[in-house]
Amino acid sequence: MPRSLPDRIILFDSLCNLCNGWVRLVLRHDHRALFTLCRVQSAAGQQLLEELGRPRDTFDTVLYLERDDTGRQRVYERSTAALRVLGQLPAPWKALAILRLVPSAIRDWIYDRVAQNRYRLFGRSEQCRLPGAEEKPRFLEELEENEAD
């Protein structure tokens, strides 16, 4: 992966109404602008999925990439990804991170049921959600090539 990636990237399906609601929540409450959002349908999203060895044509989970203290980019998915993000938002959202105490097998079983039915339950957009002018700095749409490669 290119070294120029932001420290915290949330990859999401911009056709999914539930995912777009998640993005609105993050944008509204991430006052410190910790997170960079990346649509899986964007050029950057497609490249990241490929580099992560994930399918580029089907996407049924949120992915959260976070640089750790050693500079290594870690990948979180499903309920763990969502709870790591919530844990970095201000209260009351931060309090939901306590759900990490629930075993991941249980959390992910519930997450998977919702993810598999998200279009039926919440709908699907005909067009990708595009960032507005004020949101553009918060979105990763293209990846810069790593000059050291």
C-alpha positions in Angstrom: 0.0 0.0 0.0 1.2 3.5 -0.7 2.9 5.2 2.3 0.9 8.4 1.7 -2.4 7.0 2.9 -4.2 8.9 5.7 -4.0 7.4 9.2 -7.7 6.4 9.4 -9.7 5.4 6.4 -13.3 4.1 6.4 -14.2 2.2 3.2 -17.9 2.1 2.5 -20.5 1.2 -0.1 -21.8 4.5 -1.4 -24.8 2.7 -3.0 -26.1 1.5 0.3 -28.5 3.8 2.2 -27.4 2.3 5.6 -23.7 2.9 4.7 -24.5 6.5 3.7 -26.3 7.0 7.0 -23.1 5.7 8.7 -21.0 8.2 6.7 -23.4 11.1 7.6 -23.1 10.1 11.3 -19.2 10.1 11.1 -19.1 13.4 9.2 -21.5 15.1 11.7 -19.7 13.9 14.9 -16.0 13.6 13.9 -15.3 17.2 14.9 -11.5 16.5 14.9 -11.6 15.2 11.3 -9.9 12.0 12.3 -11.4 9.9 9.6 -11.0 9.9 5.9 -13.9 8.3 4.0 -13.5 6.3 0.9 -16.2 5.1 -1.4 -15.5 1.5 -2.6 -16.8 2.6 -6.0 -14.1 5.3 -6.3 -10.8 4.7 -8.0 -9.1 4.8 -4.6 -11.6 2.4 -3.1 -11.1 -0.1 -6.0 -7.4 0.1 -5.7 -7.4 -0.3 -1.9 -9.7 -3.4 -2.2 -7.4 -4.9 -4.8 -4.3 -4.3 -2.6 -6.1 -5.8 0.4 -7.0 -8.9 -1.7 -10.8 -8.1 -1.4 -13.4 -8.5 -4.1 -13.9 -5.3 -6.0 -17.4 -6.1 -7.4 -19.1 -7.3 -4.2 -18.8 -5.5 -1.0 -20.8 -6.4 2.1 -18.8 -5.0 5.1 -17.3 -1.8 6.3 -13.5 -1.8 6.3 -11.5 0.4 8.6 -7.8 1.0 8.0 -5.9 2.5 10.9 -2.2 3.2 11.2 -0.9 1.9 14.5 1.9 3.4 16.6 4.5 1.5 14.6 3.3 3.0 11.3 1.7 -0.3 10.2 -1.7 0.0 8.5 -4.1 -2.5 10.3 -7.4 -3.6 8.7 -10.6 -4.0 10.7 -13.9 -5.2 9.4 -17.5 -5.8 10.3 -18.5 -5.0 13.9 -15.0 -4.5 15.0 -14.5 -1.8 12.4 -17.7 0.0 13.3 -16.9 -0.1 17.1 -13.4 1.1 16.6 -14.7 4.1 14.8 -17.5 4.8 17.3 -14.9 4.5 20.1 -13.1 7.5 18.6 -16.2 9.7 18.3 -17.4 12.0 21.1 -20.1 10.9 23.6 -22.6 9.5 23.4 -21.3 7.5 20.4 -18.0 6.6 22.2 -20.0 4.7 24.9 -21.1 2.2 22.3 -17.6 0.9 22.1 -18.4 -1.1 25.2 -20.1 -3.5 22.8 -16.5 -4.8 22.1 -17.0 -6.8 25.3 -19.5 -8.9 23.4 -17.7 -11.8 21.7 -16.9 -10.9 18.1 -18.6 -14.1 16.9 -21.9 -12.9 18.2 -21.4 -9.3 17.1 -20.4 -10.4 13.6 -23.3 -12.8 13.3 -25.7 -9.9 13.9 -23.6 -7.6 11.6 -23.7 -10.2 8.8 -27.5 -10.6 9.0 -27.9 -6.8 8.6 -25.3 -6.6 5.9 -26.8 -9.4 3.9 -30.2 -7.7 4.0 -29.2 -4.0 4.0 -30.5 -3.1 0.5 -33.9 -4.8 1.3 -34.1 -3.2 4.8 -32.7 0.3 4.1 -32.8 0.6 0.3 -30.2 1.2 -2.4 -29.3 4.4 -4.2 -29.3 4.4 -8.0 -26.2 6.6 -8.0 -23.1 6.6 -5.7 -23.1 9.2 -2.9 -20.6 11.8 -3.9 -19.1 14.2 -1.4 -20.4 17.8 -1.5 -17.9 20.7 -1.9 -17.5 21.1 1.9 -17.0 17.3 2.4 -14.4 16.8 -0.4 -11.4 17.2 1.9 -12.7 14.4 4.0 -12.9 11.9 1.1 -10.2 9.8 -0.5 -11.1 9.5 -4.2 -7.7 8.9 -5.9 -4.5 7.4 -4.6 -1.2 9.0 -5.3 1.5 6.7 -6.6 4.3 5.9 -4.2 7.4 7.6 -5.7 9.8 5.2 -3.9 8.4 2.2 -5.8 
